[in-house]
Amino acid sequence: MKKHFKNIYLCIFLSASLYVAPAAQAADATAGLGQAWPTRPVRVMVPFAPGGTTDVIARIIAARMTEITGQQFIVDNRAGAGGNIGTGIAAGAAPDGHTILVNSSAFGVNPGLYKSIPYDPFKSFIPITNFAESPNLFSAHASMPAKTLPDALKLASAEPVKYGFATPGIGTTPHLAVEMLKYAVKMDLNNIPYNGAGLSVTAHLSGQVPLACSALPTPAPHVRAGRLRGLAMGSRKRHPSFPDVPTMTEAGYKDQESETMQGLYFPAGTPQRIVQRFHAELAKISQMPEVRERVEGLGFQFVMNTPAEFMTQTRSEVEKWTRVVKNAKVQVQ
């Protein structure tokens, strides 16, 4: 009988020692998930056609992440509807860290520009970081007599048909930057949207459209060559590559900042461990000399803010561009 009870006590003791509480099991599973990422190829969603700036930066990041993790980071271009198609696909992806969205300022512009979009900028994604950004540049053809933005605006207001502003398309931040300035100065400025930055800068270079507003990367080489004249940058500080070009504030126009950002996002619900791990790897990538040379050569400056800071920036961008779109009475169906 004593031997029988001794065996019972031994079984109870062994059962208790092997038992793991459900909460502990969940914690171990979460830790394992965070440490194991990525466990398969990662889709890097770019909601624009190949060859554009966002696509180039996404491929730079994807190549380095492939080297770092040993898993393939594969760029998936899903162009259409100003970036809404690819962004909507990313919003509906599984929140397991294996889909990443790389988007431009269209992410903040489209909620106000389109009647409906397939994502919520605040609920559908977890902002990771604004990897880099580039200011919009107001420029004049070298043959124009105006040497400053105020002088150019006087000509453009007096003869809007002759002195229009070439921009890369309706709803782009350069197009909206002209609309934002137009509303602020209460002048009749002629905004001429083209189908892309290449076409707008080509028209500007030929003198067909004497003034322009473009994201810096496209007109930058022509400003350096003296074919175009930089009038003002939409950045908070002067651009190191163009120290002689004033900011909009220095030119006399406050609250006219406009920059094209390159932001990265995970679908909402992605574990924080994965978000933090990816952000840490991006910070390392941004410090690589070859990456810095390539990205800065495109006319961008690194930002690499925190997820919390980027969420604040995203809210600010959505609010600003929604207000500009409303004031300009611009909407795309």
C-alpha positions, 0 to 999 in steps of 0.5 A, spaced: 500 500 500 505 504 501 509 503 495 502 504 491 501 511 494 509 513 493 508 511 485 502 516 485 505 522 489 511 520 484 506 521 478 503 527 480 510 531 481 513 529 474 506 532 471 507 538 475 514 539 473 513 538 466 507 542 466 508 549 462 502 555 463 499 557 457 501 564 457 508 562 458 507 557 451 504 563 448 510 568 450 515 562 447 511 562 441 511 570 440 519 570 441 520 564 436 516 568 431 520 574 432 527 571 432 525 566 426 523 572 421 524 571 415 522 564 414 521 564 407 521 569 401 519 576 403 514 580 398 516 588 397 510 591 394 512 597 390 505 600 387 508 603 381 512 601 375 519 599 375 524 604 374 521 610 378 525 612 384 521 608 389 522 602 385 530 603 385 530 605 392 526 598 394 531 594 390 537 597 394 533 595 400 531 588 398 538 587 395 541 588 402 536 585 406 537 579 402 544 579 404 543 580 411 537 575 412 539 569 407 532 570 405 530 573 398 526 580 398 523 580 392 520 586 389 513 586 386 511 592 382 503 593 382 502 599 378 495 603 377 491 608 380 496 612 383 499 607 387 492 605 390 492 598 387 499 595 390 497 599 396 491 595 397 494 589 395 499 590 401 493 592 406 490 585 405 496 581 406 497 577 412 501 581 417 506 576 418 512 580 416 513 577 409 509 583 405 512 590 406 510 596 402 515 601 399 511 607 397 512 615 396 508 621 398 502 618 394 500 614 401 499 621 404 496 624 398 491 619 395 486 619 401 484 626 400 485 626 392 481 620 391 473 619 392 475 612 395 481 608 396 482 601 398 486 602 405 486 606 411 492 610 412 492 610 419 489 603 420 491 598 415 498 599 416 504 600 421 509 605 419 516 603 419 520 609 417 521 614 412 527 612 409 529 618 405 526 624 402 527 629 397 524 636 396 520 639 390 524 644 386 521 650 383 525 652 377 526 657 371 528 656 364 535 659 364 533 664 359 528 667 363 529 674 366 527 672 373 532 670 378 528 669 384 521 666 385 518 672 387 520 675 380 518 669 377 511 669 380 510 676 378 511 674 371 506 668 372 501 672 375 501 677 370 501 672 364 499 666 366 498 663 359 505 664 357 509 663 364 505 656 366 508 651 371 510 644 368 508 639 373 509 631 373 501 630 373 495 631 377 495 629 384 503 629 385 506 633 390 509 638 385 502 639 382 499 640 389 505 644 391 504 649 386 496 649 388 498 650 395 503 656 393 497 659 389 492 658 394 497 662 399 499 668 395 492 668 391 495 669 384 492 666 378 498 661 377 497 656 371 499 649 373 500 644 367 500 637 369 504 632 364 504 625 364 510 624 369 516 627 371 520 626 364 515 629 360 514 635 364 522 636 365 523 635 357 517 641 356 521 645 361 528 644 358 525 646 351 523 652 354 516 650 352 514 651 359 518 656 362 517 655 370 516 648 373 515 644 380 518 637 380 521 632 385 529 634 385 532 628 382 529 629 375 531 636 374 537 636 378 543 634 373 540 640 369 540 645 374 548 643 375 549 644 368 546 651 368 540 649 363 535 650 369 535 655 374 533 653 381 528 658 385 526 655 391 526 648 395 520 645 398 525 643 404 526 645 411 533 646 410 537 648 404 539 642 400 547 640 401 548 639 393 544 645 392 547 650 397 545 656 393 538 655 392 534 658 398 528 654 401 521 656 400 521 660 407 527 663 405 524 665 399 519 669 402 513 663 403 512 660 409 509 653 411 510 651 403 514 645 405 513 639 400 517 633 399 517 626 396 518 621 401 520 614 401 516 610 406 516 603 408 510 599 412 508 593 414 500 590 414 497 592 421 497 586 426 505 585 424 508 583 431 512 588 434 518 584 434 519 584 427 517 591 426 523 593 431 528 588 427 526 590 420 527 597 423 534 596 426 536 592 419 534 599 415 538 603 420 544 599 418 543 599 411 542 607 411 549 607 414 552 603 408 557 607 404 555 604 397 547 605 399 548 612 401 552 614 395 547 611 391 541 614 394 544 621 395 546 621 388 538 620 386 537 627 390 535 624 396 537 625 404 536 620 409 531 620 414 530 614 418 525 616 423 522 611 428 516 608 427 512 613 432 515 619 429 513 616 422 506 615 424 506 622 426 509 624 420 504 620 416 498 623 420 501 630 418 502 629 411 495 626 410 492 632 413 496 637 409 495 634 402 487 633 404 487 640 405 491 642 399 486 638 395 480 641 398 482 648 397 485 646 390 478 643 388 482 637 385 479 630 385 480 623 382 475 618 381 
